Amino acid sequence: MIIVCVLLLYSTFNFPIAFKAGLAKRSAQKAEAVANYAEAISDYQKIFTLFPDSEEHKARLAICYIKVGEIQQAADILKKINDKKLSKEVIRELNALIQELKQNQ
Amino acid sequence: MFIPGWLISIVTFPGVIVHEIAHQFFCKLAKVAVLDVKYFQLSNPAGYVIHEMPQKTLQHLLIGLGPLFVNTITGAIIAFPAILPTFTFGTSDPVDFILIWLGFSIAMHSFPSTGDAKSIWSAVMRPEVNILYKIITAPLVGLLYIGALGSVIWLDAIYGAGVVIALPTLLFG
């Protein structure tokens, strides 16, 4: 019973963190859907602060940086990403964006 | 798939304990004397609370329905901070899996047992109970009865998974 109480306390402490990250994720998805990348960046940064190992969301942050033309910021993030943990969809999107950038140069 | 009830009780024992604590808590809240409590045992039933006969229908409902709310809310709160890192952010650690197991175990035991459901049903169906009260509470109690009986087809596990995994994933996934 003591263990259950300790874990309940631990969860209660971590509840707001997960809740904030969940809200930020929903908000980021909505902002990206309407091409409001500045807001999406702000939301993904919140997720990045709370869950720094979430590779998928780091990649989404990089995608948003590319879309607003902050290529250096995107490159800095992409250097640190473990691409094995990324979904095929995000890899495809990133590759398409990088290809587009190369063509524009 | 058939898995013996005692094995399910052992694997999800925290849920049984929280369920009985909830019964005991609501007995005290309803001012109904508790005569005996067994939080967990390796026989059928896995846990029980024996209390004096409540005088009012509301007391019956409180004691019978208490675990539904306590186990659902406790299970959801315990598992939530582990569900998002595991299923949404892909950053889970071993503690998260312990929290998910604990939350699921607790939420799975939210439904009243068939004994609890029978007791609530007979309390609501007494002739002296107001007809309006019966109309309001009977469908809810009927649902609980179905939930209690539904453990045969894993309804309790489906409910536990729904509360702990499906709900947060649908909201934030």
Interface residues (C-beta under 8 A of the other chain):
Chain A: M1 V4 L7 L8 Y10 S11 T12 N14 F15 I17 A18 F19 A21 G22 L23 K25 R26 I47 F51 D53 S54 E55 E56 H57 K85
Chain B: P14 I17 V18 T74 I77 I78 A79 F80 P81 A82 I83 L84 P85 T88 F89 G90 T91 V95 I98 L99 L102 G103 P168 L171 F172
